[in-house]
Amino acid sequence: MYTLVLGILLVLLKYFEVSPVVAWSWWWVLSPFAVSAAWWTWADASGHSKRKAMEKMEQRRKDRLNKSREALGRSTPRRR
């Protein structure tokens, strides 16, 4: 995500002809977009994105259960 923001910033600086960036090649200005594409490709192919989404859903489920337990007056689950 940071590389995408950096790429947009560099394109804007190049477009508005800001001093150091105007002299750079377009290859350097557009390279953060290639890095972003490579990162997203790797994250999807390796399962990194799916794993992070599953961890987030699991934490939301645990938070929801703890909130329900507190509402019932039981802060810890009973042992069976």
N, C-alpha and C positions, 0 to 999 in steps of 0.2 A: 504494500500500500504506500509506503514511504517513497519507493522508487517511482510510482505512478505520479505522486504529487510533485516530486522532483522533476520528472519529465515535463509535466505541464508547466511548471515554473520556468524551466529552461526554454521551452518553446515560446512562452510569452516574452521572456527576456530577449530572445533572438528576434522575435517579430517586432518588438518595440525598439530594437537596436540599442540595447543597453551595453555600455562600454566593453567589458571583457568578453561577453558572450557573443557579440556580433562578429568577432574575429574567428570564432570557433567554427569548425566544420559541422555540417548538419549531422554527420555520423555521430559525433560526440553529443550533440544536443538530443538526438533521438535514442541514444543507447539506453537510457533508463527504461524506456518502453520495452525494449528487448529483454532487459533483466526482469521486468515485471512479468512478461509473458513466460519466460523460462521458469520463474518461481511458481506461477500458477499451474503451469503444466506439471512440474515436479510434485507440487502439493496435491494435486488431484490424482496423479498416477500412483503416488506412494500411499495414499489413504490418509495423509496428514489432515486434510480439511475435514474428512468424514469423522476421524478420530476426535478432533477438537469439537465438532458439533455434538458428538455423542457424549463427551465429557461435560459439555455445557448443559445438555438435556438431563443428564444424571444428577448434576448439582442442583438444577431447578427442581427435580423430583424430590431430592432429599430436603431441600429448603421447604417445599410444600408440605412434606410429611411432618417436619419439625414444627412448622407453623400450626398444623392441625393438632398435633400432640399438645402443644402449649395451650391452644384454645380449649382442649378437653381437660387441662389441668395435669397432664402427665408430661413431664419434660424428658423422661427417658423411657425407652421401650421396655416392656416387661420381659422377663426371661421365661421361657417355656420349659 
